[in-house]
Amino acid sequence: MGSVAGFVPEFGLLTDEGRKATWIVEVKCEKKPEAQLLGSAIGMKVMEEVPYVKGLDKWLGAELNDDACAYLKDFGAATASNGAVGLYHIENLTPEAKEQGEALIKEGAQVYVIDDAELERVKASYPIVWKDPDAKPALCFVGCPHLSISQMEDWCEKIGEKLRLSGRDRLSVPTVFTASPAVIREAEKGTVAAKLRSYGVIISYICPLMYMNNPLCKRKAVITCSNKLRTYTSARFYTEGEILDIITSKEGRL
């Protein structure tokens, strides 16, 4: 459109004033909030406005390293899929917040306090759209948005440890990890991909949304730790810790 018209219109979020925050989000959790859950809470509250998030740097630090970027990848996907515009400022971390600080906050900005109880309230508000709410999970998707190599390594280590503690060697729920072809190639170079497959994990670059958009899949009891997948499909959301417990348990459920 820009090439046809000869110019690109100046949308609100591209202006200095349009990028300012009208919400202050104060994160006051006792433990590191899960990115997918925190992003969902903020996305549903702030909607088309811009949040300035305080307190998250306590858990992420002040540098955009691989771990922080992976967290913000999942966080941003959850905010956007739950209704937000996709722009956010993280105090002491994201570039504009580091440069401008609270000058990014508009006068009269509203305040939203998020603690552990608020995250539990948000999670409890998610609808369960399975035909049988008590069904045993038939499939698990991890990686929407796609996993980074560090996330794959972390999941591999945690699954291995949980299986050892339970005296098992295979997952009890068919589980699909999704990552980009480049990340999968990197995982294949070491032992991560082989270990995951030995545990019963299927590694794919398929988009879980494409799979779940098949009407036949809506009949399945699919679980996920992706808020994006939960928002757009019939998949049921569990935290990463809960997913880990489910897929490594003998019964295949909490």
ABEGO torsion letter per residue (X at the ends): XAAAAGBBBBBAAABAAAABBABBBBBABABBBBAAAAAAAAAAAAEABBBBBBGAAAAAEABBBAAAAAAAAAAAAAAAAAGBAGBBBBBGABAAAAAAEAAABBBGBBBBBBBAAAAAAAAAABBBABABAABBBABBBBGOBBBBAAAAAAAAAAAAAAAAAAGBABBABBBBBBBBAAAAAAAAABAAAAAAAAAGBBBBABBAAAAAABAAAAABBBBBABAAAAAABABBBBBAAAAAAAAABAAGBX
